[in-house]
Amino acid sequence: MVDIKRIVYHFLGIFDAVRTINERYKHPRIQMTPMVRISLLMLRLYLAFIIIILIYKFISIAIVK
């Protein structure tokens, strides 16, 4: 039988590790030029666009069938 508590504690441990890593690298250690900031913003927007397309495709396939 699956031990739910072990699974939950395992995932909580992973989330704690991610929080620790995110806290450590919260502030950049290098200076970024405006062009780098713009490039990173464009990459974020592109990623959001791709995710929206994937969700739309999933929904459209799920509705058709």
C-alpha positions as a Markdown table, in Angstrom:
| # | Residue | x | y | z |
|---|---|---|---|---|
| 1 | Met | 0.0 | 0.0 | 0.0 |
| 2 | Val | 1.2 | 3.5 | -0.8 |
| 3 | Asp | 2.3 | 5.5 | 2.2 |
| 4 | Ile | 0.8 | 9.0 | 1.5 |
| 5 | Lys | 2.7 | 10.6 | 4.4 |
| 6 | Arg | 6.0 | 9.6 | 3.0 |
| 7 | Ile | 5.1 | 10.9 | -0.4 |
| 8 | Val | 3.9 | 14.2 | 1.0 |
| 9 | Tyr | 7.0 | 14.6 | 3.1 |
| 10 | His | 9.2 | 13.8 | 0.1 |
| 11 | Phe | 7.5 | 16.6 | -2.0 |
| 12 | Leu | 7.7 | 19.0 | 0.9 |
| 13 | Gly | 11.4 | 18.4 | 1.2 |
| 14 | Ile | 11.8 | 19.1 | -2.5 |
| 15 | Phe | 9.8 | 22.4 | -2.2 |
| 16 | Asp | 12.0 | 23.4 | 0.8 |
| 17 | Ala | 15.1 | 22.7 | -1.3 |
| 18 | Val | 13.8 | 24.8 | -4.1 |
| 19 | Arg | 12.9 | 27.7 | -1.7 |
| 20 | Thr | 16.4 | 27.6 | -0.3 |
| 21 | Ile | 18.0 | 27.7 | -3.7 |
| 22 | Asn | 15.7 | 30.6 | -4.8 |
| 23 | Glu | 16.4 | 32.5 | -1.7 |
| 24 | Arg | 20.2 | 32.1 | -2.3 |
| 25 | Tyr | 20.0 | 33.4 | -5.8 |
| 26 | Lys | 17.3 | 36.0 | -5.3 |
| 27 | His | 19.5 | 38.9 | -6.2 |
| 28 | Pro | 21.8 | 38.8 | -9.3 |
| 29 | Arg | 25.5 | 38.9 | -8.7 |
| 30 | Ile | 26.4 | 40.4 | -12.0 |
| 31 | Gln | 25.3 | 43.7 | -13.6 |
| 32 | Met | 22.9 | 43.4 | -16.5 |
| 33 | Thr | 22.8 | 45.8 | -19.4 |
| 34 | Pro | 19.5 | 47.1 | -20.6 |
| 35 | Met | 19.8 | 44.9 | -23.7 |
| 36 | Val | 20.1 | 41.8 | -21.5 |
| 37 | Arg | 17.1 | 42.8 | -19.5 |
| 38 | Ile | 15.1 | 43.3 | -22.7 |
| 39 | Ser | 16.3 | 39.9 | -24.0 |
| 40 | Leu | 15.2 | 38.1 | -20.8 |
| 41 | Leu | 11.9 | 39.8 | -20.9 |
| 42 | Met | 11.3 | 38.7 | -24.5 |
| 43 | Leu | 12.3 | 35.1 | -23.5 |
| 44 | Arg | 9.7 | 35.2 | -20.7 |
| 45 | Leu | 7.0 | 36.5 | -23.0 |
| 46 | Tyr | 7.9 | 33.8 | -25.6 |
| 47 | Leu | 7.7 | 31.1 | -22.9 |
| 48 | Ala | 4.3 | 32.4 | -21.8 |
| 49 | Phe | 3.1 | 32.4 | -25.4 |
| 50 | Ile | 4.2 | 28.8 | -26.0 |
| 51 | Ile | 2.5 | 27.7 | -22.8 |
| 52 | Ile | -0.7 | 29.5 | -23.8 |
| 53 | Ile | -0.6 | 27.7 | -27.2 |
| 54 | Leu | -0.1 | 24.3 | -25.5 |
| 55 | Ile | -3.0 | 24.9 | -23.2 |
| 56 | Tyr | -5.2 | 26.0 | -26.1 |
| 57 | Lys | -4.2 | 22.9 | -28.1 |
| 58 | Phe | -4.9 | 20.6 | -25.2 |
| 59 | Ile | -8.3 | 22.2 | -24.6 |
| 60 | Ser | -9.3 | 22.1 | -28.3 |
| 61 | Ile | -8.3 | 18.4 | -28.6 |
| 62 | Ala | -10.2 | 17.5 | -25.4 |
| 63 | Ile | -13.4 | 19.3 | -26.5 |
| 64 | Val | -13.4 | 17.8 | -30.0 |
| 65 | Lys | -13.2 | 14.2 | -28.6 |
